[in-house]
Amino acid sequence: MKRYSAFAIAREALRHHSGWERAWRKATPKKKYDVVIVGAGGHGLATAYYLGKNHGIRNVAILEKGWLGGGNTGRNTTIIRSNYLQDPSAAIYEKARSLYETMSQDLNYNVMFSPRGVMMLAQTHHEVRGYERTAHANALQGVDTQFIGPEKVKELCPIIRLDGPRYPVLGALWQPRGGTARHDAVAWGYARACSDMGMDIIQQCEVTAVRSEAGKVRGVTTNKGEIDCDKLAIVVAGHSGVLAQMAGFRLPIESVALQALVSEPIKPIMDVVIMANTVHGYMSQSDKGEMVIGGGTDGYNNYTQRGSFHHVEETVRALIETFPMLSRLKMLRQWGGIVDVTGDRSPILSRTPLAGCFVNCGWGTGGFKAIPGSGWATAEMIARGEPGPLASAFGLDRFREGRFIDESVAAGVAH
Ligand SMILES: Cc1cc2nc3c(=O)[nH]c(=O)nc-3n(C[C@H](O)[C@H](O)[C@H](O)COP(=O)(O)OP(=O)(O)OC[C@H]3O[C@@H](n4cnc5c(N)ncnc54)[C@H](O)[C@@H]3O)c2cc1C
């Protein structure tokens, strides 16, 4: 694979861009692989990448029923942060955030990581206490956050209204090295690197059954035929329950649509990411100038990957209290993705009752930020056959044992 560089851009500019190679090979399935990963979203692709890079396992196929990155990975609002409360969460999200810092160099692909700072507004006294507590926990975990007062909030984000009619801004949990990245680029960068290691990314390949023998996984049945494997990883976000059913077990997960929208592009007005959990909205400004806005999940389980007008209205109405200038903007487009939500709002990285079958799911409304850390931990779990230090707390057994990792404060709002 040719490296991308300033020199390559100049060279191609001179020869009318005729020398660029395909970013990844178009692969047809082989009969058997060491590892089959179902789902070419960010988590599946990152898992494959770290299997190759960290563990030397390269006889890997990534099967995708649609197009790679076409699930939640290409539909999210790209917020990256690691200011979670519990130690296992801080560890995996901070690992992910730190990998984002060098991802463009590591993958030789510009993922546009922009550590512009993330601010979670405290708009009730309860939230002030909650975020002060998180800031203390983060200090002990080595995660760089601080609780800031309203004046500092206004200085960092001049368009904000501090004395809203219902919910004045009382402060915020501020993570200066949180931010955003280009979501498609993350999927494309991992895909290119996986393909370069000889892995097969097979698109339009839907898994319709999981085959097993004597309690051990044998392979999968797909619309492109049967594919055997020694190990299988299910990494399909909102469709995890469907795949688990094929493999013969159940997951403590609910699938629900989460929506987002963007405004018309405007001049730069906000260079931080804002989350307003009390009114349930979050917002950043894209490089194109659009305001990227998200709200809460739909109130009922569903598999519809689309937006709805009432949601747009609810989210924008809530945000206008704190950002009155939004009332002048036209909204351009809206969309939805299917997220997989657990009871404690923490992910599942686990072995399963089917030997050789592993699951990575439950990232719910906030798994984009976790992609590199999750891929790192899932690859380690597959290679060792059991979870390593980053994943061990997130096993399925926690639901049986009541050992929950409660992140309802950090993850209570969708982002
Ligand atoms: C509107 C919205 C906003 C969000 N905002 C943020 C945010 O700001 N920050 C953040 O951190 N997170 C955010 N998220 C969450 C984040 O997008 C997800 O947690 C993350 O992208 C999940 O990645 P994934 O790789 O697990 O899943 P996906 O990207 O959904 O990939 C799973 C893939 O599996 C494929 N698949 C499913 N079934 C099969 C099958 N039978 N056979 C083969 N392939 C199959 C799907 O087609 C899909 O491509 C948001 C999500 C949404 C929907």
The ligand as an SDF file (V2000), in Angstrom:
LIG
                    3D

 53 58  0  0  0  0  0  0  0  0999 V2000
  -27.4680    9.5980   16.0940 C   0  0  0  0  0  0  0  0  0  0  0  0
  -26.3170    9.0260   16.8660 C   0  0  0  0  0  0  0  0  0  0  0  0
  -25.4340    9.8680   17.5250 C   0  0  0  0  0  0  0  0  0  0  0  0
  -24.3670    9.3230   18.2420 C   0  0  0  0  0  0  0  0  0  0  0  0
  -23.4500   10.1890   18.7900 N   0  0  0  0  0  0  0  0  0  0  0  0
  -22.3440    9.6850   19.3850 C   0  0  0  0  0  0  0  0  0  0  0  0
  -21.3250   10.5890   19.8500 C   0  0  0  0  0  0  0  0  0  0  0  0
  -21.4100   11.8120   19.6890 O   0  0  0  0  0  0  0  0  0  0  0  0
  -20.2380   10.0510   20.4750 N   0  0  0  0  0  0  0  0  0  0  0  0
  -20.1070    8.7080   20.6770 C   0  0  0  0  0  0  0  0  0  0  0  0
  -19.1290    8.3090   21.2940 O   0  0  0  0  0  0  0  0  0  0  0  0
  -21.0470    7.8380   20.2050 N   0  0  0  0  0  0  0  0  0  0  0  0
  -22.1530    8.2860   19.5630 C   0  0  0  0  0  0  0  0  0  0  0  0
  -23.1040    7.4280   19.0680 N   0  0  0  0  0  0  0  0  0  0  0  0
  -22.9450    5.9900   19.2910 C   0  0  0  0  0  0  0  0  0  0  0  0
  -21.9790    5.3640   18.3140 C   0  0  0  0  0  0  0  0  0  0  0  0
  -22.2920    5.7480   17.0040 O   0  0  0  0  0  0  0  0  0  0  0  0
  -22.0010    3.8480   18.4200 C   0  0  0  0  0  0  0  0  0  0  0  0
  -21.8570    3.4320   19.7630 O   0  0  0  0  0  0  0  0  0  0  0  0
  -20.8670    3.2260   17.6200 C   0  0  0  0  0  0  0  0  0  0  0  0
  -20.7690    3.7900   16.3490 O   0  0  0  0  0  0  0  0  0  0  0  0
  -21.0980    1.7450   17.4780 C   0  0  0  0  0  0  0  0  0  0  0  0
  -20.1560    1.2420   16.5620 O   0  0  0  0  0  0  0  0  0  0  0  0
  -20.2320   -0.2500   16.1300 P   0  0  0  0  0  0  0  0  0  0  0  0
  -19.0700   -0.5030   15.2750 O   0  0  0  0  0  0  0  0  0  0  0  0
  -20.4110   -1.1110   17.3430 O   0  0  0  0  0  0  0  0  0  0  0  0
  -21.6260   -0.3330   15.3530 O   0  0  0  0  0  0  0  0  0  0  0  0
  -22.0400    0.0300   13.8620 P   0  0  0  0  0  0  0  0  0  0  0  0
  -21.2600    1.1560   13.3270 O   0  0  0  0  0  0  0  0  0  0  0  0
  -23.5280    0.1610   13.8800 O   0  0  0  0  0  0  0  0  0  0  0  0
  -21.5920   -1.2570   13.0640 O   0  0  0  0  0  0  0  0  0  0  0  0
  -22.2670   -2.5040   13.1640 C   0  0  0  0  0  0  0  0  0  0  0  0
  -22.3530   -3.0740   11.7780 C   0  0  0  0  0  0  0  0  0  0  0  0
  -22.8860   -4.3900   11.8470 O   0  0  0  0  0  0  0  0  0  0  0  0
  -23.5850   -4.6200   10.6560 C   0  0  0  0  0  0  0  0  0  0  0  0
  -24.4760   -5.7700   10.8140 N   0  0  0  0  0  0  0  0  0  0  0  0
  -25.5980   -5.8670   11.5580 C   0  0  0  0  0  0  0  0  0  0  0  0
  -26.1520   -7.0820   11.4320 N   0  0  0  0  0  0  0  0  0  0  0  0
  -25.3610   -7.7790   10.5680 C   0  0  0  0  0  0  0  0  0  0  0  0
  -25.4220   -9.0920   10.0200 C   0  0  0  0  0  0  0  0  0  0  0  0
  -26.4150   -9.9440   10.3210 N   0  0  0  0  0  0  0  0  0  0  0  0
  -24.4390   -9.4740    9.1550 N   0  0  0  0  0  0  0  0  0  0  0  0
  -23.4120   -8.6420    8.8260 C   0  0  0  0  0  0  0  0  0  0  0  0
  -23.3280   -7.3740    9.3200 N   0  0  0  0  0  0  0  0  0  0  0  0
  -24.2790   -6.9500   10.1840 C   0  0  0  0  0  0  0  0  0  0  0  0
  -24.3250   -3.3030   10.4380 C   0  0  0  0  0  0  0  0  0  0  0  0
  -24.7210   -3.1590    9.0830 O   0  0  0  0  0  0  0  0  0  0  0  0
  -23.3020   -2.2750   10.8840 C   0  0  0  0  0  0  0  0  0  0  0  0
  -22.5700   -1.7080    9.8010 O   0  0  0  0  0  0  0  0  0  0  0  0
  -24.1940    7.9170   18.3520 C   0  0  0  0  0  0  0  0  0  0  0  0
  -25.0860    7.0560   17.6930 C   0  0  0  0  0  0  0  0  0  0  0  0
  -26.1390    7.6040   16.9350 C   0  0  0  0  0  0  0  0  0  0  0  0
  -27.0690    6.6610   16.2150 C   0  0  0  0  0  0  0  0  0  0  0  0
  1  2  1  0
  2  3  1  0
  2 52  2  0
  3  4  2  0
  4  5  1  0
  4 50  1  0
  5  6  2  0
  6  7  1  0
  6 13  1  0
  7  8  2  0
  7  9  1  0
  9 10  1  0
 10 11  2  0
 10 12  1  0
 12 13  2  0
 13 14  1  0
 14 15  1  0
 14 50  1  0
 15 16  1  0
 16 17  1  0
 16 18  1  0
 18 19  1  0
 18 20  1  0
 20 21  1  0
 20 22  1  0
 22 23  1  0
 23 24  1  0
 24 25  2  0
 24 26  1  0
 24 27  1  0
 27 28  1  0
 28 29  2  0
 28 30  1  0
 28 31  1  0
 31 32  1  0
 32 33  1  0
 33 34  1  0
 33 48  1  0
 34 35  1  0
 35 36  1  0
 35 46  1  0
 36 37  1  0
 36 45  1  0
 37 38  2  0
 38 39  1  0
 39 40  1  0
 39 45  2  0
 40 41  1  0
 40 42  2  0
 42 43  1  0
 43 44  2  0
 44 45  1  0
 46 47  1  0
 46 48  1  0
 48 49  1  0
 50 51  2  0
 51 52  1  0
 52 53  1  0
M  END
$$$$
